[in-house]
Structure formats: C-alpha cells, structure tokens
Amino acid sequence: MGVRLEAPAPRHWSTAEVDPPEALAYWVDTVCDQFLELEIDTPVRDRFHASLDQIDLGPATANFLEADTQQVRRTRAKIARMHTPMFMLMQLRAGQVRFHQLGREVRVGPGECVFIDCTEPYELECPHPTRAVALRLPADWLRRWIAQPERHAAQLFNGGGWSSALCAAVASLDISDNVALPGGEIAETIATLLKLAIGPDPEASLQRPTLFNQLLRTLRNRLHEADLSPMAVADEHGICTRSVHYMFARARTTFVERLMELRLGRAREMLSDAQLFDLPVAEVAVRCGFSDPSHFARRFRRRFGQSPLQFRSSLGRSKH
C-alpha cells in the first residue's frame, strides 16, 4: 500500500497527446517548463514516449516520470535560468541509470535513490526505458535538516539502516493508492530520513568536507591551466600538497582523476554549445587545459565513445 498524494490533484503530461514527430520537442518543453531546465536527446526520436505526473508536497514537489531511452544533461546555461536553488532526490523504479556529477559517477538500480545538486551540471544516461520518482527540494527549506546539502551530490542510497528506510519511504509514494497524508508531513518525513541516511555530521569534522568543496571549486575555476598541479592548488588554499591528496583520497578519487573529469565535462559543454560551433576543436582543448589536441581527442573518445569532431557532428545532424 502506497501513500496517495490526495490534494491538490496531480498534474499530467504525456507525449501520447502529440504526433510522434513532435514527441521529443514536446517532452523537452514540458520538462523545462514543469520540472527542470534540461537538455534531452534520444536515439528513438521517431517513436519516443514519455510522461510526467506531478504533485506538490508542501514545499517539495513529487515528479513521477516514465521515458524511453534518453540522455539528459544539466548545463551551466540551464542553471543560469534557475530562480530558486534546489536539490533533488531521485529514485529509480525501473530501468538503469548512470549518473555523473562533479567528477563522481554512480550507477542507480531499481529501488535505489541518488541525491542531486541542481545548482551544478550533471549528466544522466538511461540506456533503457525508465520509471522514476524525483522529489524537488528547495535549498532554503532543505537546509533546515541538512546544513550543507551540496556536499552530498551524487550520493547513492542503497544499503541497510536509514538508507533502506529512506528508499522505502520514497517507494511508498503513489498517486493512485488509497491512503492519504498531508503533503507537508510527507516531505518533512523524507527530509528527516534523508538526514538520518546521510549520517551524523559532527562539528569537528565540518572543515574537511568544506575544504574539499573549495578544492573542487578551484579545480573548476582553473581547469583551463594546462600545468595546474596539486602544489598550485595547495598554495592557493594555504595547505600542504599532502593535504590536497588526502582530501581527494577521502572522496575515493585522486586529484588527477577529478581534474580530468572536470576538463572533459567542460569540453563536452563547449562542443555542445551552438554558439561555439565555429570554435576549432583544438581551441576547445586549450580552453579546457589540454596542451596536446591528440591527447584531448584520446581522452574524450575514451570517456564518451566518440572523438570530439564526431560528437560535435552528431549534434549538428540532430538539429536538422
């Protein structure tokens, strides 16, 4: 038995309401207007199907989504249009998802939840049709429970204890069942479980995660510097190089791995930007910190399965 979301009435959108050739455009417009500003593409453009059911839970919003195979990107250009900072807790109910944000990649399976920072770029790949519920959580409201929610971007909840309780609570949300609770109470219950699933946050340990976020911000701001090194970043923050390596090791990555992910992500954003289509790929490489275009091409192909030129060409064809 799920928790029926009784009042107000759910809102519904579906590509079944439009002709198949217009389905993808309709879906993109609907998602951007009603859910979140995103870039969306699919290999099944001629037969794409998707639907969105939405209802308010007090300050939060529950979004029930079904969609065919798609690739979803949250870009800086889309983020710039956001009026209210927010976070999102997404639970997959069917299919598979690969989620990538801030250099961290997680694979999400049915029943699992992932926490998303909507103020930062991310990529979400759905190689098969999916069903999911995504809870939009306003940042100011969520900070009543979690002081620094941005620290937990791309965190996966799939284990025992409070993570299981959180996943079970989200799984209980159902528009069509027959047990009603006030939406605000549901949202507060889920926020409480999210806090418990994240775990205790002793004041004595706050400096290290905060420092890690500062290090990431420095990497994003200086990734165009081809010779950016742990020593240079350490000097900027007034710490030793060993501390830089330690902070990335705590996040189960390395300085080099995270910097490379950020550079490739920025390169993909630039190659996707229609206003930069005339910018040579070699210049994109330089602006993303690659002094050798061939090294950039190899890294890009390894990460995205296409060369930079092939990736840009495929985008150009998709617009015709």
C-alpha positions in Angstrom: 0.0 0.0 0.0 1.5 3.3 -1.0 0.9 6.9 0.2 -1.8 8.5 -2.0 -1.0 12.1 -2.7 -4.5 13.4 -2.4 -4.6 17.2 -2.6 -4.2 19.1 -4.8 -4.9 16.9 -7.8 -1.9 15.6 -9.8 -0.9 17.3 -13.0 -0.2 15.1 -16.0 1.7 15.5 -19.3 2.3 12.8 -21.9 3.8 12.5 -25.4 0.7 10.5 -26.3 -1.0 13.9 -26.6 1.1 14.9 -29.7 2.1 13.4 -33.0 5.2 11.1 -32.9 7.4 13.5 -34.8 6.7 16.2 -32.2 7.1 13.9 -29.2 10.7 14.8 -28.3 10.3 18.5 -28.7 7.1 18.4 -26.6 8.9 16.4 -23.9 11.8 18.8 -23.7 9.4 21.8 -23.5 7.4 20.1 -20.8 10.3 19.1 -18.7 11.9 22.5 -18.9 8.7 24.3 -18.1 7.3 22.0 -15.4 10.2 20.1 -14.0 13.8 21.4 -14.5 15.7 23.1 -17.3 17.5 20.3 -19.1 18.9 19.2 -22.4 17.4 15.9 -23.6 18.2 13.7 -26.5 17.2 10.1 -27.5 18.2 7.6 -30.2 14.5 6.7 -30.7 13.3 10.2 -31.9 10.7 8.7 -34.3 8.9 6.7 -31.5 9.8 8.4 -28.3 7.3 8.2 -25.5 7.4 9.8 -22.0 5.1 11.1 -19.4 5.2 13.2 -16.2 2.8 13.2 -13.3 3.4 15.9 -10.7 2.0 16.9 -7.3 3.1 19.3 -4.6 4.1 18.0 -1.2 4.1 21.2 0.8 7.4 22.9 -0.1 8.5 20.0 -2.2 7.3 18.6 -5.5 7.0 14.9 -6.4 7.5 14.1 -10.1 6.7 10.7 -11.4 8.4 10.2 -14.8 8.4 7.5 -17.4 10.5 7.7 -20.5 12.1 5.8 -23.3 15.9 5.7 -23.7 17.3 9.2 -23.3 20.4 11.2 -22.4 19.8 14.1 -20.0 22.2 17.0 -19.3 22.0 19.8 -16.8 24.3 22.6 -18.2 25.5 25.8 -16.8 23.4 27.7 -19.3 20.3 26.0 -18.0 21.4 26.5 -14.4 21.7 30.2 -15.0 17.9 30.4 -15.7 17.1 28.8 -12.3 15.3 31.3 -10.0 15.2 29.1 -6.8 18.1 26.9 -5.9 17.1 23.3 -5.3 18.2 19.8 -4.8 16.6 16.6 -5.9 16.2 13.1 -4.5 15.6 10.7 -7.4 14.5 7.0 -7.0 14.7 4.7 -10.0 11.8 2.3 -10.2 12.5 0.5 -13.4 15.5 0.5 -15.8 19.1 1.6 -15.3 20.7 5.0 -14.9 24.3 6.2 -14.9 24.5 9.5 -13.1 27.6 11.8 -13.2 28.1 15.0 -11.2 31.2 16.9 -10.0 33.5 14.1 -11.2 31.6 11.4 -9.4 29.8 8.6 -11.2 27.2 6.3 -9.7 25.0 3.6 -11.3 21.5 3.6 -10.0 19.3 0.5 -10.0 15.6 0.0 -9.2 14.7 0.9 -5.7 17.9 2.9 -5.1 18.0 6.7 -4.6 20.6 9.3 -5.7 20.9 12.8 -4.3 21.3 15.5 -7.0 22.6 19.1 -6.7 20.5 21.1 -9.3 22.9 24.1 -8.9 25.7 22.1 -10.5 25.9 20.5 -14.0 25.2 16.8 -14.3 24.7 14.0 -16.8 22.1 11.2 -16.6 22.2 8.4 -19.1 19.2 6.0 -19.4 20.2 3.2 -21.9 16.8 1.6 -21.4 13.2 2.8 -20.8 12.9 4.0 -17.2 10.4 4.8 -14.5 11.4 7.1 -11.6 10.2 9.5 -9.0 12.1 12.7 -8.4 11.5 14.9 -5.4 12.4 18.5 -5.9 13.6 20.0 -2.6 14.1 23.8 -2.3 17.5 24.6 -1.0 16.5 27.0 1.8 13.9 24.6 3.1 16.2 21.5 2.9 19.0 23.3 4.9 16.7 23.2 8.0 17.7 19.5 8.1 21.0 19.3 6.2 23.3 22.3 6.7 25.4 21.7 3.6 23.4 19.5 1.2 25.8 20.4 -1.7 28.4 18.2 0.0 26.3 15.1 -0.8 25.8 15.5 -4.5 25.8 12.1 -6.3 25.5 10.2 -3.1 23.8 6.9 -3.6 21.4 5.4 -1.1 21.1 1.6 -1.4 22.3 0.0 1.8 20.8 -1.0 5.1 19.8 1.0 8.1 18.4 4.5 7.4 19.2 4.3 3.7 16.7 1.4 3.4 14.1 3.4 5.4 14.6 6.4 3.1 14.3 4.3 -0.1 11.2 2.5 1.3 9.6 5.9 2.1 10.2 7.2 -1.4 9.0 3.9 -2.9 5.7 4.3 -1.0 4.8 7.4 -2.9 2.0 6.6 -5.3 -0.6 8.9 -6.9 -3.2 6.2 -7.3 -3.3 4.4 -3.9 -5.8 4.8 -1.2 -4.0 6.2 1.9 -3.7 9.9 2.2 -1.3 12.0 4.3 -0.7 15.8 4.3 1.9 16.6 1.7 3.9 18.8 4.0 4.2 15.9 6.5 5.4 13.5 3.8 8.1 16.0 2.7 9.3 16.5 6.2 9.4 12.8 6.9 11.5 12.2 3.8 13.8 15.1 4.7 14.3 13.6 8.2 15.1 10.2 6.7 17.5 11.8 4.2 19.3 13.4 7.1 19.5 10.1 9.0 20.7 8.2 5.9 23.4 10.8 5.3 24.5 10.2 8.9 25.9 12.4 11.7 27.8 15.5 10.9 29.9 16.3 13.9 31.0 19.9 14.1 34.6 18.9 14.5 34.6 17.3 11.0 32.9 20.1 9.1 36.2 21.7 8.0 37.4 18.8 5.9 34.3 18.4 3.7 34.0 22.2 3.3 37.7 22.3 2.2 37.0 19.6 -0.3 34.2 21.6 -1.9 36.6 24.6 -2.0 39.2 22.5 -3.7 36.7 21.3 -6.3 35.7 24.9 -6.9 39.3 25.8 -7.5 39.7 23.0 -10.0 36.6 24.1 -11.9 37.8 27.7 -12.0 41.4 26.9 -13.0 40.9 23.8 -15.2 42.0 25.8 -18.2 45.5 25.9 -16.8 47.4 23.1 -18.5 50.0 22.9 -15.8 47.6 23.0 -12.8 49.1 20.9 -10.1 48.3 19.8 -6.5 51.0 22.1 -5.3 49.5 25.2 -7.0 46.0 24.3 -5.6 47.6 23.7 -2.1 49.3 27.1 -2.2 46.0 28.9 -3.1 44.4 27.4 0.0 47.3 27.7 2.3 47.7 24.0 2.9 50.3 21.4 2.1 50.2 19.2 -1.0 49.8 16.1 1.1 46.5 17.5 2.5 45.2 18.0 -1.1 45.9 14.4 -1.9 44.4 13.3 1.3 41.1 15.2 0.7 40.7 13.5 -2.8 41.6 10.1 -1.4 38.8 10.5 1.2 36.4 11.1 -1.7 37.6 7.8 -3.3 39.3 9.6 -6.2 42.5 11.4 -7.0 43.4 15.0 -7.9 44.3 13.9 -11.4 41.1 11.8 -12.0 38.8 14.6 -10.7 40.6 17.3 -12.8 40.4 15.1 -15.9 36.6 14.5 -15.4 36.0 18.2 -14.9 38.0 19.1 -18.0 36.2 16.6 -20.2 32.9 17.7 -18.9 33.7 21.3 -19.7 34.9 20.3 -23.2 31.6 18.5 -23.8 29.6 21.5 -22.7 31.6 23.7 -25.1 31.3 21.3 -28.0 27.5 21.2 -27.4 27.1 24.9 -27.4 25.6 26.1 -30.7 27.2 29.5 -30.2 30.7 27.8 -30.2 30.2 25.5 -33.2 32.8 27.6 -35.2 35.4 27.4 -32.4 38.1 24.9 -33.6 38.3 21.7 -31.5 42.0 22.5 -30.8 40.9 25.8 -29.2 38.3 23.9 -27.1 41.1 21.6 -26.0 43.3 24.6 -24.9 40.5 26.3 -23.1 39.9 23.1 -21.1 43.5 22.6 -20.1 44.8 20.2 -22.8 48.0 21.4 -24.4 48.1 18.5 -26.8 45.0 18.2 -29.1 45.7 14.5 -29.8 45.8 13.7 -26.1 42.5 15.6 -25.7 41.0 13.5 -28.5 42.1 10.2 -27.0 40.7 11.1 -23.6 37.4 12.4 -25.0 36.9 9.3 -27.0 37.7 7.0 -24.1 35.2 8.9 -21.9 32.3 9.5 -24.4 32.8 6.8 -27.1 33.3 9.4 -29.9 36.0 11.8 -31.0 35.4 15.5 -30.3 34.7 16.0 -34.0 32.3 13.1 -34.2 30.5 14.3 -31.1 30.0 17.8 -32.5 29.0 16.5 -35.9 26.3 14.2 -34.3 24.9 17.2 -32.5 24.8 19.2 -35.7 22.9 16.4 -37.5 20.4 16.1 -34.7 19.4 19.7 -35.1 18.3 19.1 -38.8 
